[in-house]
Amino acid sequence: MPVNPDLTQSPEEINDAIRAFLAERRGRMLNGEERRAYERLRAEWLVAVRAGAGAAVSSSSCAGAQ
């Protein structure tokens, strides 16, 4: 499943969206459409986490080059 993440959102913001999404559906199983929406949100979160980790590595390696 291709993911086109909104790179303006932090992992924390996406995590908040996931929590809100699931809170609205508390006490019942997700239907097929909801499951796909949840999986898309999780994939966006993972991309954002990885992008943040890459930025941290890049900035730390640049600081050592001085």
All heavy atoms as TSV, in Angstrom:
chain	resi	resn	atom	element	x	y	z
A	1	MET	N	N	0.847	-1.168	0.000
A	1	MET	CA	C	0.000	0.000	0.000
A	1	MET	C	C	0.893	1.233	0.000
A	1	MET	O	O	1.626	1.462	0.955
A	1	MET	CB	C	-0.903	-0.048	1.237
A	1	MET	CG	C	-1.447	1.289	1.639
A	1	MET	SD	S	-2.569	1.318	3.062
A	1	MET	CE	C	-1.903	0.202	4.229
A	2	PRO	N	N	0.852	2.073	-1.053
A	2	PRO	CA	C	1.666	3.270	-1.091
A	2	PRO	C	C	1.154	4.295	-0.081
A	2	PRO	O	O	-0.035	4.431	0.133
A	2	PRO	CB	C	1.526	3.784	-2.516
A	2	PRO	CG	C	0.499	2.963	-3.172
A	2	PRO	CD	C	0.122	1.842	-2.266
A	3	VAL	N	N	2.089	5.004	0.523
A	3	VAL	CA	C	1.732	6.015	1.514
A	3	VAL	C	C	2.266	7.346	1.035
A	3	VAL	O	O	3.435	7.471	0.690
A	3	VAL	CB	C	2.335	5.669	2.892
A	3	VAL	CG1	C	2.050	6.768	3.892
A	3	VAL	CG2	C	1.804	4.346	3.376
A	4	ASN	N	N	1.408	8.339	1.010
A	4	ASN	CA	C	1.808	9.701	0.694
A	4	ASN	C	C	1.606	10.528	1.958
A	4	ASN	O	O	0.573	11.153	2.143
A	4	ASN	CB	C	0.961	10.268	-0.455
A	4	ASN	CG	C	1.159	9.491	-1.722
A	4	ASN	OD1	O	2.273	9.131	-2.060
A	4	ASN	ND2	N	0.083	9.207	-2.433
A	5	PRO	N	N	2.590	10.515	2.859
A	5	PRO	CA	C	2.407	11.168	4.139
A	5	PRO	C	C	2.414	12.677	4.035
A	5	PRO	O	O	3.012	13.257	3.138
A	5	PRO	CB	C	3.613	10.694	4.942
A	5	PRO	CG	C	4.654	10.458	3.921
A	5	PRO	CD	C	3.907	9.942	2.714
A	6	ASP	N	N	1.738	13.304	4.971
A	6	ASP	CA	C	1.781	14.748	5.117
A	6	ASP	C	C	2.989	15.031	5.999
A	6	ASP	O	O	2.933	14.872	7.211
A	6	ASP	CB	C	0.490	15.235	5.779
A	6	ASP	CG	C	0.484	16.731	6.025
A	6	ASP	OD1	O	1.493	17.404	5.692
A	6	ASP	OD2	O	-0.509	17.236	6.556
A	7	LEU	N	N	4.099	15.416	5.399
A	7	LEU	CA	C	5.336	15.573	6.146
A	7	LEU	C	C	5.335	16.808	7.036
A	7	LEU	O	O	6.311	17.074	7.727
A	7	LEU	CB	C	6.534	15.591	5.197
A	7	LEU	CG	C	6.752	14.285	4.435
A	7	LEU	CD1	C	7.927	14.406	3.483
A	7	LEU	CD2	C	6.954	13.116	5.380
A	8	THR	N	N	4.237	17.557	7.047
A	8	THR	CA	C	4.138	18.695	7.953
A	8	THR	C	C	3.662	18.255	9.329
A	8	THR	O	O	3.725	19.030	10.269
A	8	THR	CB	C	3.180	19.763	7.400
A	8	THR	OG1	O	1.869	19.212	7.280
A	8	THR	CG2	C	3.648	20.277	6.058
A	9	GLN	N	N	3.194	17.011	9.458
A	9	GLN	CA	C	2.726	16.511	10.743
A	9	GLN	C	C	3.828	15.723	11.430
A	9	GLN	O	O	4.513	14.915	10.814
A	9	GLN	CB	C	1.510	15.611	10.568
A	9	GLN	CG	C	0.250	16.367	10.210
A	9	GLN	CD	C	-0.956	15.462	10.307
A	9	GLN	OE1	O	-0.926	14.346	9.794
A	9	GLN	NE2	N	-1.995	15.930	10.958
A	10	SER	N	N	3.966	15.975	12.725
A	10	SER	CA	C	4.953	15.244	13.516
A	10	SER	C	C	4.392	13.876	13.881
A	10	SER	O	O	3.171	13.658	13.824
A	10	SER	CB	C	5.267	16.024	14.790
A	10	SER	OG	O	4.151	15.984	15.669
A	11	PRO	N	N	5.273	12.961	14.277
A	11	PRO	CA	C	4.776	11.653	14.739
A	11	PRO	C	C	3.781	11.799	15.894
A	11	PRO	O	O	2.809	11.056	15.971
A	11	PRO	CB	C	6.044	10.930	15.197
A	11	PRO	CG	C	7.147	11.578	14.443
A	11	PRO	CD	C	6.732	13.013	14.267
A	12	GLU	N	N	4.007	12.779	16.761
A	12	GLU	CA	C	3.110	12.990	17.890
A	12	GLU	C	C	1.712	13.415	17.424
A	12	GLU	O	O	0.706	12.971	17.974
A	12	GLU	CB	C	3.686	14.039	18.848
A	12	GLU	CG	C	4.944	13.598	19.559
A	12	GLU	CD	C	6.213	13.717	18.695
A	12	GLU	OE1	O	6.183	14.408	17.647
A	12	GLU	OE2	O	7.220	13.099	19.070
A	13	GLU	N	N	1.658	14.274	16.410
A	13	GLU	CA	C	0.368	14.716	15.878
A	13	GLU	C	C	-0.380	13.553	15.228
A	13	GLU	O	O	-1.588	13.415	15.402
A	13	GLU	CB	C	0.561	15.852	14.872
A	13	GLU	CG	C	1.027	17.144	15.503
A	13	GLU	CD	C	1.449	18.178	14.481
A	13	GLU	OE1	O	2.096	17.820	13.480
A	13	GLU	OE2	O	1.138	19.359	14.702
A	14	ILE	N	N	0.345	12.736	14.503
A	14	ILE	CA	C	-0.284	11.575	13.866
A	14	ILE	C	C	-0.744	10.587	14.931
A	14	ILE	O	O	-1.831	10.018	14.836
A	14	ILE	CB	C	0.666	10.918	12.845
A	14	ILE	CG1	C	1.022	11.915	11.735
A	14	ILE	CG2	C	0.032	9.655	12.255
A	14	ILE	CD1	C	2.149	11.476	10.825
A	15	ASN	N	N	0.069	10.398	15.967
A	15	ASN	CA	C	-0.315	9.505	17.060
A	15	ASN	C	C	-1.593	10.008	17.732
A	15	ASN	O	O	-2.479	9.214	18.064
A	15	ASN	CB	C	0.828	9.388	18.073
A	15	ASN	CG	C	0.582	8.309	19.086
A	15	ASN	OD1	O	0.111	7.231	18.755
A	15	ASN	ND2	N	0.903	8.583	20.327
A	16	ASP	N	N	-1.699	11.318	17.925
A	16	ASP	CA	C	-2.925	11.890	18.497
A	16	ASP	C	C	-4.128	11.602	17.601
A	16	ASP	O	O	-5.213	11.288	18.092
A	16	ASP	CB	C	-2.781	13.398	18.693
A	16	ASP	CG	C	-1.834	13.758	19.832
A	16	ASP	OD1	O	-1.519	12.878	20.671
A	16	ASP	OD2	O	-1.403	14.929	19.872
A	17	ALA	N	N	-3.929	11.692	16.288
A	17	ALA	CA	C	-5.014	11.403	15.348
A	17	ALA	C	C	-5.426	9.933	15.431
A	17	ALA	O	O	-6.614	9.606	15.378
A	17	ALA	CB	C	-4.590	11.763	13.923
A	18	ILE	N	N	-4.451	9.054	15.583
A	18	ILE	CA	C	-4.739	7.621	15.721
A	18	ILE	C	C	-5.544	7.378	16.994
A	18	ILE	O	O	-6.545	6.654	16.985
A	18	ILE	CB	C	-3.441	6.787	15.727
A	18	ILE	CG1	C	-2.783	6.823	14.342
A	18	ILE	CG2	C	-3.721	5.342	16.160
A	18	ILE	CD1	C	-1.375	6.254	14.316
A	19	ARG	N	N	-5.098	7.983	18.086
A	19	ARG	CA	C	-5.806	7.796	19.363
A	19	ARG	C	C	-7.246	8.311	19.281
A	19	ARG	O	O	-8.170	7.667	19.774
A	19	ARG	CB	C	-5.053	8.483	20.494
A	19	ARG	CG	C	-3.771	7.768	20.856
A	19	ARG	CD	C	-3.036	8.530	21.965
A	19	ARG	NE	N	-1.769	7.926	22.253
A	19	ARG	CZ	C	-1.587	6.970	23.153
A	19	ARG	NH1	N	-2.603	6.514	23.845
A	19	ARG	NH2	N	-0.383	6.471	23.354
A	20	ALA	N	N	-7.440	9.469	18.662
A	20	ALA	CA	C	-8.784	10.029	18.515
A	20	ALA	C	C	-9.650	9.128	17.633
A	20	ALA	O	O	-10.822	8.875	17.937
A	20	ALA	CB	C	-8.709	11.437	17.929
A	21	PHE	N	N	-9.065	8.644	16.552
A	21	PHE	CA	C	-9.773	7.754	15.636
A	21	PHE	C	C	-10.268	6.519	16.376
A	21	PHE	O	O	-11.431	6.123	16.254
A	21	PHE	CB	C	-8.829	7.361	14.487
A	21	PHE	CG	C	-9.416	6.426	13.484
A	21	PHE	CD1	C	-10.183	6.908	12.442
A	21	PHE	CD2	C	-9.194	5.057	13.570
A	21	PHE	CE1	C	-10.725	6.038	11.504
A	21	PHE	CE2	C	-9.723	4.191	12.637
A	21	PHE	CZ	C	-10.497	4.681	11.600
A	22	LEU	N	N	-9.388	5.902	17.166
A	22	LEU	CA	C	-9.767	4.693	17.891
A	22	LEU	C	C	-10.727	4.993	19.046
A	22	LEU	O	O	-11.620	4.193	19.325
A	22	LEU	CB	C	-8.518	3.972	18.400
A	22	LEU	CG	C	-7.643	3.357	17.312
A	22	LEU	CD1	C	-6.372	2.780	17.913
A	22	LEU	CD2	C	-8.401	2.299	16.515
A	23	ALA	N	N	-10.571	6.143	19.693
A	23	ALA	CA	C	-11.465	6.503	20.802
A	23	ALA	C	C	-12.905	6.649	20.316
A	23	ALA	O	O	-13.851	6.274	21.026
A	23	ALA	CB	C	-10.994	7.799	21.450
A	24	GLU	N	N	-13.077	7.167	19.099
A	24	GLU	CA	C	-14.417	7.318	18.526
A	24	GLU	C	C	-15.070	5.968	18.252
A	24	GLU	O	O	-16.281	5.874	18.110
A	24	GLU	CB	C	-14.357	8.111	17.221
A	24	GLU	CG	C	-13.989	9.558	17.406
A	24	GLU	CD	C	-13.748	10.270	16.088
A	24	GLU	OE1	O	-13.945	9.653	15.012
A	24	GLU	OE2	O	-13.348	11.448	16.128
A	25	ARG	N	N	-14.260	4.929	18.187
A	25	ARG	CA	C	-14.766	3.594	17.842
A	25	ARG	C	C	-14.607	2.610	19.005
A	25	ARG	O	O	-14.682	1.406	18.820
A	25	ARG	CB	C	-14.030	3.088	16.598
A	25	ARG	CG	C	-14.423	3.897	15.386
A	25	ARG	CD	C	-13.320	3.963	14.349
A	25	ARG	NE	N	-13.740	4.789	13.233
A	25	ARG	CZ	C	-13.603	6.115	13.190
A	25	ARG	NH1	N	-13.054	6.769	14.184
A	25	ARG	NH2	N	-14.010	6.795	12.140
A	26	ARG	N	N	-14.391	3.129	20.183
A	26	ARG	CA	C	-14.155	2.289	21.369
A	26	ARG	C	C	-15.331	1.353	21.604
A	26	ARG	O	O	-16.485	1.731	21.467
A	26	ARG	CB	C	-13.956	3.168	22.595
A	26	ARG	CG	C	-13.713	2.353	23.862
A	26	ARG	CD	C	-13.214	3.201	25.003
A	26	ARG	NE	N	-11.786	3.462	24.774
A	26	ARG	CZ	C	-11.241	4.672	24.836
A	26	ARG	NH1	N	-11.972	5.716	25.106
A	26	ARG	NH2	N	-9.954	4.820	24.624
A	27	GLY	N	N	-15.001	0.115	21.933
A	27	GLY	CA	C	-16.020	-0.861	22.296
A	27	GLY	C	C	-16.567	-1.677	21.146
A	27	GLY	O	O	-17.499	-2.454	21.330
A	28	ARG	N	N	-16.012	-1.496	19.950
A	28	ARG	CA	C	-16.483	-2.301	18.821
A	28	ARG	C	C	-15.336	-2.557	17.851
A	28	ARG	O	O	-14.332	-1.879	17.887
A	28	ARG	CB	C	-17.644	-1.633	18.098
A	28	ARG	CG	C	-17.270	-0.345	17.385
A	28	ARG	CD	C	-18.458	0.195	16.581
A	28	ARG	NE	N	-18.147	1.414	15.898
A	28	ARG	CZ	C	-17.505	1.509	14.748
A	28	ARG	NH1	N	-17.089	0.423	14.129
A	28	ARG	NH2	N	-17.284	2.668	14.184
A	29	MET	N	N	-15.529	-3.548	17.023
A	29	MET	CA	C	-14.536	-3.885	16.005
A	29	MET	C	C	-14.583	-2.850	14.879
A	29	MET	O	O	-15.641	-2.279	14.597
A	29	MET	CB	C	-14.829	-5.272	15.419
A	29	MET	CG	C	-14.778	-6.404	16.437
A	29	MET	SD	S	-13.113	-6.778	16.947
A	29	MET	CE	C	-12.493	-7.545	15.479
A	30	LEU	N	N	-13.444	-2.630	14.247
A	30	LEU	CA	C	-13.401	-1.744	13.090
A	30	LEU	C	C	-13.952	-2.480	11.876
A	30	LEU	O	O	-13.680	-3.670	11.689
A	30	LEU	CB	C	-11.962	-1.319	12.793
A	30	LEU	CG	C	-11.221	-0.534	13.876
A	30	LEU	CD1	C	-9.789	-0.256	13.426
A	30	LEU	CD2	C	-11.935	0.750	14.219
A	31	ASN	N	N	-14.707	-1.754	11.044
A	31	ASN	CA	C	-15.155	-2.367	9.795
A	31	ASN	C	C	-14.011	-2.264	8.771
A	31	ASN	O	O	-12.957	-1.709	9.066
A	31	ASN	CB	C	-16.459	-1.728	9.296
A	31	ASN	CG	C	-16.301	-0.253	8.914
A	31	ASN	OD1	O	-15.251	0.174	8.445
A	31	ASN	ND2	N	-17.362	0.516	9.108
A	32	GLY	N	N	-14.215	-2.791	7.597
A	32	GLY	CA	C	-13.153	-2.833	6.590
A	32	GLY	C	C	-12.608	-1.464	6.226
A	32	GLY	O	O	-11.396	-1.259	6.152
A	33	GLU	N	N	-13.491	-0.511	6.003
A	33	GLU	CA	C	-13.066	0.843	5.635
A	33	GLU	C	C	-12.299	1.502	6.782
A	33	GLU	O	O	-11.272	2.150	6.560
A	33	GLU	CB	C	-14.285	1.680	5.270
A	33	GLU	CG	C	-13.965	3.076	4.806
A	33	GLU	CD	C	-15.207	3.848	4.412
A	33	GLU	OE1	O	-16.200	3.233	3.981
A	33	GLU	OE2	O	-15.168	5.088	4.547
A	34	GLU	N	N	-12.783	1.323	8.000
A	34	GLU	CA	C	-12.102	1.887	9.167
A	34	GLU	C	C	-10.737	1.242	9.372
A	34	GLU	O	O	-9.768	1.913	9.732
A	34	GLU	CB	C	-12.964	1.714	10.420
A	34	GLU	CG	C	-14.227	2.547	10.404
A	34	GLU	CD	C	-15.206	2.162	11.485
A	34	GLU	OE1	O	-15.215	0.974	11.902
A	34	GLU	OE2	O	-15.974	3.034	11.918
A	35	ARG	N	N	-10.645	-0.041	9.136
A	35	ARG	CA	C	-9.386	-0.758	9.273
A	35	ARG	C	C	-8.351	-0.216	8.294
A	35	ARG	O	O	-7.190	0.000	8.643
A	35	ARG	CB	C	-9.610	-2.263	9.036
A	35	ARG	CG	C	-8.404	-3.085	9.296
A	35	ARG	CD	C	-8.006	-2.897	10.705
A	35	ARG	NE	N	-7.310	-4.056	11.196
A	35	ARG	CZ	C	-6.602	-4.025	12.291
A	35	ARG	NH1	N	-6.530	-2.943	12.997
A	35	ARG	NH2	N	-5.991	-5.071	12.706
A	36	ARG	N	N	-8.785	0.040	7.060
A	36	ARG	CA	C	-7.877	0.604	6.055
A	36	ARG	C	C	-7.443	2.012	6.455
A	36	ARG	O	O	-6.269	2.376	6.291
A	36	ARG	CB	C	-8.530	0.592	4.677
A	36	ARG	CG	C	-8.596	-0.809	4.067
A	36	ARG	CD	C	-9.130	-0.796	2.654
A	36	ARG	NE	N	-10.535	-0.398	2.579
A	36	ARG	CZ	C	-11.572	-1.195	2.808
A	36	ARG	NH1	N	-11.370	-2.469	3.116
A	36	ARG	NH2	N	-12.806	-0.752	2.698
A	37	ALA	N	N	-8.355	2.812	6.997
A	37	ALA	CA	C	-8.007	4.160	7.450
A	37	ALA	C	C	-6.998	4.095	8.596
A	37	ALA	O	O	-6.023	4.863	8.632
A	37	ALA	CB	C	-9.263	4.917	7.884
A	38	TYR	N	N	-7.212	3.168	9.528
A	38	TYR	CA	C	-6.285	2.976	10.649
A	38	TYR	C	C	-4.902	2.552	10.141
A	38	TYR	O	O	-3.880	3.091	10.582
A	38	TYR	CB	C	-6.853	1.930	11.613
A	38	TYR	CG	C	-5.889	1.493	12.673
A	38	TYR	CD1	C	-5.560	2.324	13.733
A	38	TYR	CD2	C	-5.293	0.230	12.612
A	38	TYR	CE1	C	-4.664	1.922	14.707
A	38	TYR	CE2	C	-4.406	-0.182	13.586
A	38	TYR	CZ	C	-4.088	0.671	14.626
A	38	TYR	OH	O	-3.196	0.269	15.586
A	39	GLU	N	N	-4.872	1.620	9.213
A	39	GLU	CA	C	-3.601	1.155	8.662
A	39	GLU	C	C	-2.873	2.281	7.937
A	39	GLU	O	O	-1.647	2.385	8.003
A	39	GLU	CB	C	-3.834	-0.031	7.739
A	39	GLU	CG	C	-4.233	-1.292	8.503
A	39	GLU	CD	C	-4.689	-2.426	7.615
A	39	GLU	OE1	O	-4.730	-2.255	6.375
A	39	GLU	OE2	O	-5.002	-3.498	8.166
A	40	ARG	N	N	-3.617	3.155	7.240
A	40	ARG	CA	C	-3.008	4.301	6.556
A	40	ARG	C	C	-2.398	5.256	7.579
A	40	ARG	O	O	-1.261	5.722	7.412
A	40	ARG	CB	C	-4.047	5.027	5.704
A	40	ARG	CG	C	-3.485	6.237	4.963
A	40	ARG	CD	C	-4.567	7.042	4.261
A	40	ARG	NE	N	-5.688	7.381	5.120
A	40	ARG	CZ	C	-5.696	8.378	6.015
A	40	ARG	NH1	N	-4.631	9.118	6.182
A	40	ARG	NH2	N	-6.771	8.630	6.738
A	41	LEU	N	N	-3.117	5.525	8.666
A	41	LEU	CA	C	-2.594	6.399	9.713
A	41	LEU	C	C	-1.326	5.816	10.333
A	41	LEU	O	O	-0.350	6.534	10.561
A	41	LEU	CB	C	-3.646	6.625	10.804
A	41	LEU	CG	C	-4.775	7.583	10.464
A	41	LEU	CD1	C	-5.890	7.486	11.506
A	41	LEU	CD2	C	-4.254	9.012	10.375
A	42	ARG	N	N	-1.328	4.507	10.585
A	42	ARG	CA	C	-0.140	3.862	11.163
A	42	ARG	C	C	1.046	3.949	10.206
A	42	ARG	O	O	2.178	4.180	10.629
A	42	ARG	CB	C	-0.421	2.394	11.483
A	42	ARG	CG	C	-1.243	2.249	12.744
A	42	ARG	CD	C	-1.227	0.851	13.293
A	42	ARG	NE	N	0.135	0.413	13.537
A	42	ARG	CZ	C	0.586	-0.809	13.275
A	42	ARG	NH1	N	-0.200	-1.716	12.766
A	42	ARG	NH2	N	1.823	-1.133	13.528
A	43	ALA	N	N	0.788	3.766	8.920
A	43	ALA	CA	C	1.865	3.853	7.930
A	43	ALA	C	C	2.415	5.281	7.875
A	43	ALA	O	O	3.630	5.491	7.792
A	43	ALA	CB	C	1.358	3.414	6.561
A	44	GLU	N	N	1.544	6.288	7.944
A	44	GLU	CA	C	1.984	7.688	7.960
A	44	GLU	C	C	2.829	7.962	9.203
A	44	GLU	O	O	3.842	8.661	9.133
A	44	GLU	CB	C	0.786	8.630	7.918
A	44	GLU	CG	C	0.081	8.649	6.588
A	44	GLU	CD	C	-1.118	9.572	6.573
A	44	GLU	OE1	O	-1.287	10.374	7.517
A	44	GLU	OE2	O	-1.899	9.487	5.620
A	45	TRP	N	N	2.402	7.405	10.342
A	45	TRP	CA	C	3.155	7.595	11.582
A	45	TRP	C	C	4.553	7.007	11.448
A	45	TRP	O	O	5.540	7.635	11.825
A	45	TRP	CB	C	2.393	6.934	12.744
A	45	TRP	CG	C	3.145	6.964	14.027
A	45	TRP	CD1	C	3.232	8.003	14.910
A	45	TRP	CD2	C	3.944	5.912	14.560
A	45	TRP	NE1	N	4.036	7.646	15.964
A	45	TRP	CE2	C	4.493	6.366	15.778
A	45	TRP	CE3	C	4.248	4.626	14.129
A	45	TRP	CZ2	C	5.322	5.576	16.562
A	45	TRP	CZ3	C	5.080	3.847	14.915
A	45	TRP	CH2	C	5.595	4.326	16.116
A	46	LEU	N	N	4.645	5.809	10.875
A	46	LEU	CA	C	5.935	5.155	10.714
A	46	LEU	C	C	6.855	5.965	9.805
A	46	LEU	O	O	8.043	6.141	10.111
A	46	LEU	CB	C	5.752	3.741	10.167
A	46	LEU	CG	C	7.006	2.894	10.067
A	46	LEU	CD1	C	7.677	2.756	11.419
A	46	LEU	CD2	C	6.663	1.530	9.502
A	47	VAL	N	N	6.329	6.504	8.725
A	47	VAL	CA	C	7.130	7.332	7.825
A	47	VAL	C	C	7.623	8.574	8.571
A	47	VAL	O	O	8.798	8.955	8.465
A	47	VAL	CB	C	6.318	7.724	6.567
A	47	VAL	CG1	C	7.029	8.810	5.767
A	47	VAL	CG2	C	6.066	6.506	5.701
A	48	ALA	N	N	6.744	9.188	9.352
A	48	ALA	CA	C	7.124	10.393	10.106
A	48	ALA	C	C	8.188	10.078	11.147
A	48	ALA	O	O	9.133	10.857	11.342
A	48	ALA	CB	C	5.889	11.008	10.763
A	49	VAL	N	N	8.060	8.932	11.826
A	49	VAL	CA	C	9.060	8.531	12.824
A	49	VAL	C	C	10.408	8.307	12.142
A	49	VAL	O	O	11.449	8.773	12.620
A	49	VAL	CB	C	8.609	7.262	13.583
A	49	VAL	CG1	C	9.758	6.657	14.376
A	49	VAL	CG2	C	7.441	7.583	14.490
A	50	ARG	N	N	10.396	7.613	11.033
A	50	ARG	CA	C	11.647	7.337	10.316
A	50	ARG	C	C	12.271	8.621	9.784
A	50	ARG	O	O	13.489	8.774	9.813
A	50	ARG	CB	C	11.405	6.350	9.184
A	50	ARG	CG	C	11.158	4.951	9.698
A	50	ARG	CD	C	10.921	3.982	8.577
A	50	ARG	NE	N	10.763	2.627	9.093
A	50	ARG	CZ	C	10.272	1.642	8.399
A	50	ARG	NH1	N	9.895	1.814	7.142
A	50	ARG	NH2	N	10.162	0.444	8.934
A	51	ALA	N	N	11.444	9.542	9.295
A	51	ALA	CA	C	11.954	10.822	8.790
A	51	ALA	C	C	12.584	11.617	9.928
A	51	ALA	O	O	13.645	12.223	9.757
A	51	ALA	CB	C	10.834	11.625	8.141
A	52	GLY	N	N	11.976	11.576	11.099
A	52	GLY	CA	C	12.524	12.271	12.256
A	52	GLY	C	C	13.824	11.658	12.719
A	52	GLY	O	O	14.762	12.359	13.087
A	53	ALA	N	N	13.920	10.347	12.669
A	53	ALA	CA	C	15.150	9.657	13.068
A	53	ALA	C	C	16.273	9.991	12.100
A	53	ALA	O	O	17.412	10.205	12.502
A	53	ALA	CB	C	14.921	8.150	13.129
A	54	GLY	N	N	15.952	10.059	10.824
A	54	GLY	CA	C	16.954	10.411	9.820
A	54	GLY	C	C	17.445	11.835	9.996
A	54	GLY	O	O	18.630	12.117	9.854
A	55	ALA	N	N	16.549	12.733	10.361
A	55	ALA	CA	C	16.932	14.127	10.587
A	55	ALA	C	C	17.843	14.236	11.801
A	55	ALA	O	O	18.807	14.996	11.800
A	55	ALA	CB	C	15.684	14.990	10.771
A	56	ALA	N	N	17.563	13.446	12.836
A	56	ALA	CA	C	18.394	13.478	14.039
A	56	ALA	C	C	19.794	12.965	13.738
A	56	ALA	O	O	20.785	13.519	14.208
A	56	ALA	CB	C	17.745	12.651	15.146
A	57	VAL	N	N	19.891	11.921	12.942
A	57	VAL	CA	C	21.196	11.371	12.579
A	57	VAL	C	C	21.955	12.371	11.719
A	57	VAL	O	O	23.135	12.616	11.930
A	57	VAL	CB	C	21.032	10.019	11.840
A	57	VAL	CG1	C	22.345	9.576	11.231
A	57	VAL	CG2	C	20.485	8.968	12.781
A	58	SER	N	N	21.276	13.015	10.768
A	58	SER	CA	C	21.929	13.971	9.887
A	58	SER	C	C	22.478	15.155	10.674
A	58	SER	O	O	23.611	15.575	10.481
A	58	SER	CB	C	20.948	14.513	8.842
A	58	SER	OG	O	20.457	13.471	8.068
A	59	SER	N	N	21.678	15.690	11.570
A	59	SER	CA	C	22.115	16.868	12.314
A	59	SER	C	C	23.240	16.524	13.280
A	59	SER	O	O	24.153	17.318	13.473
A	59	SER	CB	C	20.943	17.518	13.054
A	59	SER	OG	O	20.420	16.626	14.009
A	60	SER	N	N	23.226	15.337	13.859
A	60	SER	CA	C	24.297	14.976	14.779
A	60	SER	C	C	25.594	14.728	14.021
A	60	SER	O	O	26.675	15.045	14.504
A	60	SER	CB	C	23.911	13.756	15.607
A	60	SER	OG	O	23.784	12.606	14.797
A	61	SER	N	N	25.515	14.173	12.818
A	61	SER	CA	C	26.733	13.932	12.066
A	61	SER	C	C	27.313	15.241	11.532
A	61	SER	O	O	28.517	15.373	11.412
A	61	SER	CB	C	26.476	12.949	10.922
A	61	SER	OG	O	25.554	13.477	10.016
A	62	CYS	N	N	26.477	16.231	11.247
A	62	CYS	CA	C	26.965	17.515	10.788
A	62	CYS	C	C	27.683	18.242	11.913
A	62	CYS	O	O	28.681	18.918	11.695
A	62	CYS	CB	C	25.814	18.390	10.285
A	62	CYS	SG	S	25.107	17.792	8.750
A	63	ALA	N	N	27.175	18.123	13.136
A	63	ALA	CA	C	27.797	18.805	14.268
A	63	ALA	C	C	29.206	18.270	14.510
A	63	ALA	O	O	30.100	19.014	14.896
A	63	ALA	CB	C	26.946	18.621	15.513
A	64	GLY	N	N	29.423	17.004	14.264
A	64	GLY	CA	C	30.737	16.409	14.484
A	64	GLY	C	C	31.751	16.778	13.406
A	64	GLY	O	O	32.939	16.555	13.562
A	65	ALA	N	N	31.302	17.343	12.306
A	65	ALA	CA	C	32.197	17.654	11.194
A	65	ALA	C	C	32.932	18.966	11.372
A	65	ALA	O	O	33.796	19.304	10.591
A	65	ALA	CB	C	31.386	17.683	9.890
A	66	GLN	N	N	32.611	19.719	12.420
A	66	GLN	CA	C	33.247	21.032	12.579
A	66	GLN	C	C	34.671	20.931	13.000
A	66	GLN	O	O	35.225	20.257	13.682
A	66	GLN	CB	C	32.475	21.850	13.606
A	66	GLN	CG	C	31.121	22.217	13.063
A	66	GLN	CD	C	30.333	23.020	14.103
A	66	GLN	OE1	O	30.737	23.194	15.238
A	66	GLN	NE2	N	29.186	23.504	13.685
